[in-house]
Structures are given as structure tokens and as C-alpha cells.
Amino acid sequence: MKRPGMRRTLMVLTAALLLVALGSGCTKYASEEDLQNLERQKQAALSAEKKVEQLKAEKSDLEKTVAQKEAELQKVEAEKVAVTERKQQKMEMMQGDDAMMGAKDEKKMKDNMKGDK
């Protein structure tokens, strides 16, 4: 007479051995080519990350330059407006002077005409 517990233990041990044998035989290790490809991909990723950081720094520099140029443009435009206003005032003053000169010349001409009589 066989013992039922022994049979069950034997089945469990057989299943365990079968799983260990199949599990260890199916493990695939990376080949040298796979390792080289992985290293190339790693280097490419690191290079891309460095390039991204470079481009971010360049973008930041360019944004600062644009801000400086915009501030300079506003300053120059304000100066242009001021110069235009001064020019306009000067023109108005010159026209006023011309009008005053014209009145003086007219008075002189009248005086000269009276003196000729």
C-alpha cells in the first residue's frame, strides 16, 4: 500500500524540478552585439540631452538679446519723438520770428515812405 502523502510530495517535487529546469534553460543573456547597441543608444541619449541643454541655454541668451534690443528700440523711438517735437517747436519759433521780421520790415517800409514825402 502506497501512502497518498508521498505521492503528492513526489508530484510537487517533480513539478518544481521541471519548472527550475525550464526556467533556467530559457533565460536569454544579452549578446555582445546587444550590449554594444545598448551602449550606442545610451551615448546617443546622453548626447541628445546635452544638445537640449545647449539649445535651452542658447534660447535663453537669444531671449535676453531680444529683450535688450526691444528696450533699445523703445528708447530710440522715444528719442525720435522728442527730436521731432523739438524740430516742430523750432519751426514754429522760426515762423513766428519771420512774422515779426515781416512786421518790422513793413513798418520800416512805411516809415521810409513817409520820409520820402
Backbone as JSON, one array per atom type, in Angstrom:
{
  "sequence": "MKRPGMRRTLMVLTAALLLVALGSGCTKYASEEDLQNLERQKQAALSAEKKVEQLKAEKSDLEKTVAQKEAELQKVEAEKVAVTERKQQKMEMMQGDDAMMGAKDEKKMKDNMKGDK",
  "N": [[0.8, -1.13, 0.0], [0.54, 2.14, -0.91], [1.5, 5.33, 0.22], [-0.65, 8.14, 0.31], [0.27, 10.77, 0.78], [2.92, 10.71, 0.14], [2.92, 10.38, -2.57], [1.81, 12.72, -3.41], [3.76, 14.58, -2.55], [5.91, 13.75, -4.13], [4.93, 14.44, -6.67], [4.8, 17.23, -6.42], [7.5, 17.83, -6.03], [8.54, 16.93, -8.48], [7.25, 18.66, -10.27], [8.35, 21.06, -9.39], [11.08, 20.65, -9.97], [10.91, 20.43, -12.74], [10.0, 23.0, -13.44], [12.19, 24.54, -12.56], [14.19, 23.54, -14.24], [13.21, 24.21, -16.79], [12.91, 26.96, -16.5], [15.54, 27.93, -16.04], [16.81, 27.2, -18.35], [15.65, 28.74, -20.33], [16.41, 31.29, -20.0], [17.6, 34.21, -21.45], [20.58, 35.6, -22.23], [22.12, 38.77, -22.77], [23.58, 39.38, -25.87], [26.9, 40.15, -27.14], [26.62, 41.95, -29.21], [24.09, 43.01, -28.64], [24.68, 44.33, -26.26], [26.49, 46.25, -27.21], [24.81, 47.72, -28.92], [23.04, 48.71, -27.02], [24.78, 50.31, -25.52], [25.47, 52.21, -27.49], [22.97, 53.4, -27.88], [22.61, 54.49, -25.37], [24.71, 56.38, -25.31], [23.86, 58.01, -27.4], [21.5, 59.0, -26.33], [22.5, 60.44, -24.12], [24.01, 62.32, -25.49], [21.99, 63.65, -26.89], [20.6, 64.76, -24.74], [22.53, 66.56, -23.78], [22.65, 68.24, -25.99], [20.07, 69.32, -25.93], [20.21, 70.79, -23.53], [22.17, 72.62, -24.3], [20.82, 73.97, -26.36], [18.71, 75.06, -24.92], [20.1, 76.87, -23.31], [21.11, 78.53, -25.3], [18.71, 79.52, -26.36], [17.79, 80.95, -24.15], [19.78, 82.93, -24.01], [19.32, 84.22, -26.46], [16.71, 85.17, -26.04], [17.22, 87.02, -24.04], [18.79, 88.81, -25.49], [16.92, 89.69, -27.39], [15.11, 90.99, -25.69], [16.76, 93.06, -24.76], [17.24, 94.41, -27.17], [14.64, 95.2, -27.83], [14.13, 96.97, -25.74], [16.06, 98.87, -26.3], [15.12, 99.72, -28.78], [12.67, 100.93, -28.02], [13.68, 103.04, -26.53], [15.07, 104.47, -28.51], [12.95, 105.11, -30.21], [11.47, 106.78, -28.52], [13.3, 108.84, -28.26], [13.34, 109.71, -30.89], [10.75, 110.74, -31.14], [10.96, 112.86, -29.33], [12.92, 114.43, -30.6], [11.57, 115.06, -32.96], [9.49, 116.61, -31.91], [10.96, 118.76, -30.82], [12.02, 119.78, -33.17], [9.68, 120.59, -34.47], [8.82, 122.58, -32.71], [10.91, 124.38, -33.01], [10.6, 125.05, -35.69], [8.13, 126.34, -35.54], [8.84, 128.48, -33.95], [10.62, 129.77, -35.64], [8.93, 130.48, -37.71], [7.32, 132.26, -36.36], [9.23, 134.2, -35.77], [9.83, 135.0, -38.36], [7.43, 136.17, -39.03], [7.39, 138.29, -37.25], [9.62, 139.65, -38.14], [8.75, 140.3, -40.65], [6.74, 142.12, -39.99], [8.27, 144.14, -38.85], [9.82, 144.86, -41.05], [7.81, 145.76, -42.68], [6.93, 147.99, -41.23], [9.26, 149.54, -41.36], [9.32, 150.03, -44.09], [7.0, 151.58, -44.37], [7.71, 153.77, -42.79], [9.84, 154.71, -44.28], [8.54, 155.45, -46.58], [6.99, 157.55, -45.65], [8.98, 159.27, -44.99], [9.97, 159.91, -47.5], [8.11, 161.55, -48.57]],
  "CA": [[0.0, 0.0, 0.0], [1.33, 3.35, -1.03], [0.98, 6.42, 1.01], [-1.12, 9.23, -0.54], [1.07, 11.96, 1.04], [4.18, 10.54, -0.56], [2.64, 10.59, -3.99], [1.6, 14.16, -3.59], [5.07, 15.2, -2.38], [6.68, 13.41, -5.33], [4.4, 15.25, -7.77], [5.19, 18.62, -6.19], [8.93, 17.91, -6.29], [8.74, 16.77, -9.92], [6.81, 19.91, -10.89], [9.32, 22.09, -9.04], [12.28, 20.4, -10.75], [10.58, 20.74, -14.13], [9.96, 24.46, -13.55], [13.55, 25.04, -12.43], [14.92, 23.16, -15.44], [12.69, 25.01, -17.9], [13.16, 28.38, -16.22], [16.95, 28.28, -16.19], [17.21, 26.94, -19.73], [15.04, 29.72, -21.22], [16.93, 32.63, -19.74], [18.44, 34.66, -22.55], [21.54, 36.63, -21.84], [22.37, 39.72, -23.84], [24.78, 39.09, -26.66], [27.83, 41.27, -27.24], [26.0, 42.92, -30.14], [23.02, 43.68, -27.9], [25.32, 45.24, -25.31], [27.03, 47.36, -27.99], [23.66, 48.54, -29.34], [22.55, 49.38, -25.83], [25.75, 51.37, -25.21], [25.3, 53.26, -28.51], [21.73, 54.1, -27.57], [22.86, 55.26, -24.15], [25.53, 57.51, -25.71], [23.01, 58.88, -28.22], [20.58, 59.67, -25.4], [23.29, 61.43, -23.38], [24.36, 63.39, -26.44], [20.76, 64.41, -27.14], [20.31, 65.55, -23.54], [23.48, 67.67, -23.78], [22.23, 69.16, -27.05], [18.88, 70.0, -25.42], [20.66, 71.79, -22.57], [22.84, 73.65, -25.09], [19.81, 74.74, -27.07], [17.98, 75.83, -23.92], [20.96, 78.0, -22.94], [21.14, 79.43, -26.46], [17.4, 80.17, -26.41], [17.77, 81.93, -23.07], [20.63, 84.05, -24.44], [18.63, 84.93, -27.53], [15.58, 85.88, -25.46], [17.78, 88.2, -23.36], [19.2, 89.74, -26.55], [15.69, 90.27, -27.94], [14.59, 91.93, -24.69], [17.64, 94.22, -24.79], [17.01, 95.12, -28.43], [13.33, 95.84, -27.74], [14.28, 98.12, -24.84], [16.83, 99.86, -27.07], [14.2, 100.26, -29.79], [11.74, 101.85, -27.35], [14.45, 104.23, -26.17], [15.34, 105.22, -29.75], [11.67, 105.67, -30.67], [11.15, 107.91, -27.64], [14.22, 109.91, -28.64], [12.87, 110.21, -32.19], [9.57, 111.58, -30.87], [11.43, 114.1, -28.69], [13.59, 115.23, -31.64], [10.52, 115.57, -33.85], [8.79, 117.68, -31.19], [11.85, 119.92, -30.77], [12.09, 120.32, -34.53], [8.41, 121.27, -34.72], [8.84, 123.81, -31.91], [11.87, 125.28, -33.64], [9.96, 125.55, -36.92], [7.09, 127.3, -35.13], [9.53, 129.7, -33.48], [11.18, 130.44, -36.82], [7.8, 131.1, -38.41], [6.94, 133.42, -35.54], [10.27, 135.21, -35.98], [9.63, 135.52, -39.71], [6.25, 137.05, -38.99], [7.82, 139.5, -36.55], [10.53, 140.34, -39.05], [7.91, 140.85, -41.7], [6.06, 143.29, -39.43], [9.29, 145.18, -38.7], [10.14, 145.31, -42.41], [6.65, 146.53, -43.17], [6.96, 149.26, -40.53], [10.37, 150.31, -41.94], [8.92, 150.48, -45.42], [6.05, 152.67, -44.18], [8.48, 154.91, -42.31], [10.63, 155.2, -45.42], [7.61, 156.08, -47.49], [6.61, 158.83, -45.03], [10.14, 160.13, -45.09], [10.12, 160.31, -48.9], [7.07, 162.53, -48.9]],
  "C": [[0.89, 1.25, 0.0], [0.67, 4.44, -0.21], [0.55, 7.56, 0.08], [-0.29, 10.51, -0.34], [2.38, 11.92, 0.28], [4.0, 10.82, -2.05], [2.48, 12.09, -4.28], [2.93, 14.91, -3.48], [5.93, 14.97, -3.61], [6.21, 14.23, -6.53], [4.83, 16.72, -7.64], [6.67, 18.78, -6.48], [9.23, 17.8, -7.79], [8.36, 18.06, -10.65], [7.82, 21.02, -10.6], [10.59, 21.91, -9.85], [12.06, 20.76, -12.23], [10.58, 22.26, -14.35], [11.37, 25.06, -13.47], [14.34, 24.74, -13.7], [14.48, 24.0, -16.63], [13.01, 26.5, -17.72], [14.62, 28.76, -16.45], [17.41, 28.07, -17.63], [16.68, 28.0, -20.68], [15.57, 31.13, -21.0], [17.87, 33.01, -20.87], [19.33, 35.77, -22.02], [21.8, 37.53, -23.03], [23.66, 39.33, -24.56], [25.69, 40.32, -26.67], [27.27, 42.36, -28.15], [24.89, 43.7, -29.45], [23.6, 44.7, -26.92], [25.9, 46.47, -26.03], [25.92, 48.31, -28.45], [23.12, 49.36, -28.16], [23.48, 50.54, -25.44], [25.64, 52.52, -26.21], [24.04, 54.08, -28.24], [21.89, 54.98, -26.34], [23.66, 56.53, -24.5], [24.71, 58.51, -26.53], [22.05, 59.66, -27.32], [21.31, 60.75, -24.6], [23.65, 62.62, -24.26], [23.14, 64.26, -26.72], [20.4, 65.28, -25.94], [21.26, 66.75, -23.44], [23.07, 68.71, -24.81], [21.0, 69.96, -26.6], [19.29, 71.09, -24.44], [21.36, 72.95, -23.28], [21.82, 74.57, -25.75], [18.98, 75.58, -26.1], [18.79, 77.06, -23.51], [21.01, 79.02, -24.08], [19.82, 80.2, -26.57], [17.31, 81.26, -25.35], [18.6, 83.16, -23.44], [19.93, 84.88, -25.5], [17.44, 85.73, -27.0], [16.07, 87.14, -24.72], [18.18, 89.26, -24.39], [17.98, 90.44, -27.14], [15.13, 91.31, -26.98], [15.44, 93.21, -24.68], [17.38, 95.07, -26.04], [15.65, 95.83, -28.41], [13.4, 97.07, -26.84], [15.03, 99.25, -25.56], [15.95, 100.52, -28.12], [13.23, 101.25, -29.17], [12.44, 103.16, -27.0], [14.68, 105.1, -27.41], [14.06, 105.84, -30.29], [11.26, 106.87, -29.83], [12.04, 109.11, -27.98], [13.8, 110.54, -29.97], [11.68, 111.15, -32.0], [10.01, 112.91, -30.27], [12.1, 115.01, -29.72], [12.57, 115.84, -32.58], [9.78, 116.73, -33.19], [9.66, 118.93, -31.12], [11.96, 120.59, -32.14], [10.83, 121.12, -34.84], [8.37, 122.6, -33.96], [9.77, 124.84, -32.54], [11.29, 125.89, -34.91], [8.91, 126.6, -36.59], [7.72, 128.6, -34.67], [10.07, 130.48, -34.68], [10.07, 131.13, -37.61], [7.32, 132.33, -37.67], [7.94, 134.54, -35.73], [10.13, 135.84, -37.36], [8.45, 136.5, -39.74], [6.62, 138.37, -38.31], [8.74, 140.32, -37.44], [9.74, 141.01, -40.16], [7.21, 142.1, -41.22], [7.05, 144.44, -39.28], [9.65, 145.75, -40.07], [9.02, 146.18, -42.96], [6.63, 147.91, -42.52], [8.07, 150.15, -41.11], [9.98, 150.86, -43.3], [7.93, 151.66, -45.31], [6.76, 153.95, -43.73], [9.28, 155.55, -43.45], [9.72, 155.93, -46.4], [7.18, 157.44, -46.96], [7.76, 159.82, -45.16], [10.37, 160.65, -46.49], [9.13, 161.41, -49.26], [7.45, 163.87, -48.57]]
}
